[in-house]
Amino acid sequence: MSSSSVYLSHARYGKQAIRVFRVVKEDKWHTVVEYNVTVLLEGDIDVSYTKADNSVVVATDSRLTHTFMSKLISMLDADLAKTSPHILHPERFALHLGTYMVSKYSHIHKSFVTVEQLRWKRIDVNGQEHPHSFWRDGDEKRLASVEVDATKGKDKIVAVVSAGISDLLVLKSTGSAFENFVRDEHTTLIEVDDRIFSTSIDLKYTYAPLNVPANAVVDSFKIADELTTEGTAWDGNSVAAKARTATLEVFAEDESASVQASLYKMAERILAENKHVQNVSYTLPNKHYIPVDMRYAGIDNLTPCVILLRLQFNLSASLLSLHRCVLCICSTLLSVLALLGLFRHPFTAENVEISFNFRVSHQDTIDISSVFAAASCLCGLFPFLNWEFFSKGYVLQPWT
């Protein structure tokens, strides 16, 4: 290939892993944020690649003789990170920084800013949040990324804001299945109707494009009121909280037929609750917990065996006819006992709940045969019950 046919199709440069830590003090109440920031720039910078011309990347002054990116780090750490009124809001801070870049330098037409926020939470002391002490709440990170586009002019800046979560590790011990999938000669996976479901959630949602007004003051970055309403990118903290809650609640409550089905329900809810969000994407890689085959020890550890039994008897008849109801109950319980004996499954407080709802009419008298039948029934249950069942496993409550 001749050199005349070689050209630079795309160029972008910048700096990543810029650590920013800020303490905002309101009297004795301190708020901290820690960010990892990435900034990438596009513009008229091709000659720095094709002609080794650094004039488009060098930005020095009488105090600094560094490259443009070194000045960027100094500016980021010492200027915007300190002076921006939006430092506690990742989406706003990214918008401020990205707009600053394309507005400040005439040959820069696009900026790409990613803010990764680490999760610091206040330490609880005697039930009260401590005013200036914090702990790191896991590896989960909140993300905000902004593309600021000034290619149509510095007075026609358009920004696209995305946000989300990364490394949110979750697990539930039941409520998940995977069945009826394609089976062929290559399939080794066993179908299961109950399994452990664990994943590390990565979430990204994107807002509708935001027009940055021509009269936006770059140093303080103020935008029109109609662009700061509830649910917009400007309201990123609120949207992030709702998106995280939706993700966790759907994960916990959904009787998952597959990872894909749960993922879709999460995305549906975020779109339904946030009208300014245009699209949602999730990554949910399986974190497998494989049951151990213990048949070598004579133990079946692969077949779930849980019988949940709820028996409830509503006795609305008078005591004169109560004995008929009691006999019916005894018959039902004996049938249940026979079934449980067939499967050699114990009666415990975890798998059975019996509640007797009763009403007494004042004019009726106690039928001794009913009491005798009930006592006989309970005596027959004794071999199958443990003390925990009697202490908290059944409920007697009045019928209303």
N, C-alpha and C positions, 0 to 999 in steps of 0.2 A: 504494500500500500504506500503510495507516495505521500510525502508530507503535506502536499497541497490539498489532499482529501481529508486530512485530520483537522477536526475543529473541536472547540470546547462547547459542549451542548448545555452544560448546567454547572453552576458553581455556587457553593454555599460554604461559609466558614464561620467559626465562632468559638465558644468556650463552654465546657460542661463542668458539672460538679463544683459550681461556685457555691460555697457554703455561706449561708446568711443566718445569723442569729440576732434576734432583736428582743429587747425587754421594753415593754411599754408600761410606764409607772403612772398610776393614779393614786396618789398619796401612798398608803401602805399596801395597796392592792396592785400586784404586778401581773402582767400577762406576757407570756413568752411565745415566740414562734421560731421554728427552725426550718429552713428551706434548703434544698439542693436545687440550684437554678442552672438551666442551660439556655444559652442565647446563641442563635444562628442568624446570619445576615445574608441577604442577596442584594445585588445591585450591579453597578458598573465596575466590576472588580476583575473582569476577565483578563486584563493585561497583566495582572499580578501572576497569573498562571502561564499565559502564552508568551509574554515579553519580559518576564522577571522584573516587572515594574512595580515597586512597592509604594509608589506615590499615592495609590488609592487605598492603602491600608495603614499608612503611618499617620498618626494624629498626635503630634507632640506639642508641648508648649514650654514656657521658660522653666517650669518646675519638673516636668517629666520628659524623659527621653526614652519612651517605651513604644512598643507597637500599639496599634489601635486596640487590640484585645486586652493588653495590659492596662491601658487607660480605662477600658470598659470595666474591668474588674475593680479598679480603684473607684470609678464613678459609682458602680453598683453597690459596693460595700460602704463607701464613705458618704455617698450622696443620697440616691433614691432609697436605699435600704434604711437610711437614717431619717430622711425628711419626708418620704412619701406618706400621706395620710391614709393610704390604703394597705399598709404593710400587713395588717391582720386579716386581710381578705386575699387569698391567693389569686383568684380570677382578676380582681381589680388591680392588684400589684403587677400581674403579668401584662394586663392591658396598658397600664401606665408606662412600664418599662419598654414594651414593644413600640408604643406610639412615640415615646421619647427618641428611640433609635432612628426611626424613619423620618421624624421631623427635624432632628438635630443635624443629620448628615445628608446633604443634597444628593449624593451619589448612591445612597442606600434606599432601595425601593420596597424591600420586604424584610420583616423580622419575624423570627420564630422563637417564642419564649415558653419554656416549660418550667413549672414550679412544682417541686415534690415536697410536700409538707410532712414532717415527722410528727408522730402522735404523742404529745406531752399532755398529761392529765394532772390535775391538782391532787396532792396527797390529802387524804381524809384524816383528820385528827379529832377524836371524840365526836364524830358525826358532822364535823364542820370542815369545809374546804379551806386548806391553808392558803394564806394570801400570797406566799412567794416560794413555795416548795412543790416540786413536781416529780412525777415518775413516768418513765417511758412505757407506753401501753402497747407492747408488742411490735411486730414488724409491719403492721398495716400502715399504708401511706395514702394521703389524699393528693390527687393530681389536678393541676390546672395547666392547660396549654393554650396558647394564643398565636394565631397567624395574623399579623397586621400587614395589610397590602396597600401601598401607596403608589402603585404603578400607574394609576390614572391621574395622579397629581397629589400634592401634599394637602390640598384642600378637599380631596375626595377619598379619604382613608376609610377602608372597610376592614373590620376585624371579625374573625371567626374564633369563637371561644369553645373549647372542649374541656370537660372536667371528668373526674371519676375517682376510682379507688384502685389500689394495687395491693397484693399480698394479704388479703383478708382471709385468714384461715378459719374454716368452719367445719363442723362435724355434727352429724346426728346418728344415733345408734339404731334407729328403725325409721319406718315411714318412707322407705325407698325400695324400688324393685327394678328389675330389668328382665323382661320376658318377651316372647313372640318376635324375636329378631330373626334375621335370615340365618339359616343353618345350611351348611354345605360341607364338602369334604375337608375344608380348611378350618372349620369352626371347632374350637376347643372350649369356649366359654360355656359355663353351666347357667341355665336360667334360674333366677332367684326371685321370690316374691317378697323377701325381706332381707335387707342388707344394711351394712354401715355405709353411709354416704359422707364423704369428706372431700373438700376441694379448696384450692386457694383462688379466691375470686379476684379477677381483674375486670373492672367496669369502666366504660367510657361512654359519655353522652355528649352530644354536640348541640349547641344553641343555634338559633337562627342568626344569620349575619347581622353585625352591628355597625351602623354608620357612625363614625366618629365625627362630630361636628367640626367645621372649619374653625370655629371660635373656641375650641377646647384649649384651655390654658395648660400647656405642656407641663409646667413645673408642679402644678397641683392636680392636674388632670380632672377637670370638671366636665361632665357631659350633661346633655339635656335631661330634664326630669322624666320625660316619657320613656327614656331608655333605662331608667333605674327602678321600674315598677317591680312588684312582687313576681318572682319566678323567672326574671331575666338573669342574664349572666352577671349583672351587677349585684343581684341578690344570691350570689353563689353559695354563701354559707348556709342559707336556708334550704336551697335546692339540694345541696350535698347531704344535709342531715336527712331530708326526706328520702333521697335515693338510697342512702345506707340503711335506713329503717325498712324500706320496701324490700331491699335485697335480703336482709336478715329474716324478716317476718315470713316472706314467701318461702325461703329456704326451710325455715322451721316448721311451717304449718302445712305445706304442700305434701300430699301423698304422692311422692314423685314416681312417675312411671319411667322416667329416664332423666338424665342430666339435661338433655335438650329441652324436654317439656318444662322442667322447672325454670330453666334459663329464659324461655319464652315468656313465662308468666311474670318473671321479675321485670323484664323489659316492658311488657304490656302495662304493668302498674306504674312504672316511672313515667311513661308517655302519657298515661291517663291523668296523673297527678301534676304534671308540669307542662303547661301548654306551650311554653317557649322552647322546650327541648324538641329537636327535630328527629334525631335518631339515637339509638342506644345499641351498644355492642358489649358482649360479655365474653370472657374466656374462663372456663371452669374445668381445668384439668383434674381428672380423678386422682385422689390420693387413696390408693387401695389399702384396705385392711383385709387380708385373706384369712378366713377361718382355718384353724389347724385341724387336720384329719387325725383324730385320736382313736381310731378304730383299733390300733395296735394295743391300746390299753382297755379295749372293750367298752369304749365310751363313744356314743354317737354325738359328735360335736358339730355336725354339718346340717342336721335336719332340725329346723326350728320346731318346737313343740310347746305352744302356749294356748291354753284354753281359757278364754275369758267368758265368764258366766255371770249373768245378772238375772236374778230372780226377784220379782216384785209382785206382791199379792195385795190387791185392793179389796178389802172386806167391808162392803157397805151394807151388808145385811144385818138384821138384828141378832142378838145373842141367841134367840130361840132357834134360829136356823144356822147358827155359827158352826155347829158340828158338821154340817154337810160341807162347808167350805174347808174346814180343817182336814177332813178326810180327803178332799181333793188335793190339798197341799201335800199331805203325807204321801199320797200316790205319786205325785209329781216328783217329790224329793227322792223317793225310792227308785224311780226310773232314772233320775240323774245319777244317783249313786251307782246304779248298775252300769251306766255308761262310763262313768269315771273309773270304776273298777276294771272295766274291760280294757281301758287304755292305761291302767295303773298310774293314773294322774292324781296327785294329792289335792285335797281341798285346802286352800290357804286363803288368807285375807287378800292376797294380791289378785286372785282369779275368781273370786265370788263375792257377790254382795246380795244379801237378802234383806228386804225391808217389808215389814208388816204394817199396813195402814188400816186402822180400825176406827169404828164409830160405835158408841154405846148409846142406846135409847134408854131413857130413865124408866120407862114402864116395863122393860124386859128384865128377866131374871137370868142368872148365870146357869148355863147348861153344863153340868159336871162332866158329861161325856166329851164335850169339846175340849175341856182342860186336860182330861186324861189322854185324849188322842194327840194333842199338841205336845204333852210331856213325853209320850212314847216316841213321837217323831224325833224330838231333840235328843233323846237317849240313843236312838238308832244312829244319829249323826256323829256321836262322840268319837268313834274310832277313826273318823275321817278328818276331824278338826284338830287344829292346834290352839294353844291358849291365845295366840295373837288374833285368831279369828274371833274369839269371844270378847277380847278386850277392845277391838276396834273394827272388826270385819263386818258386823251386821248392825242395822239401824232400826230402832223402834221409834216411830214418829206418828203423831195424831193425824187422822184423815180429816181434811177440811173440804 
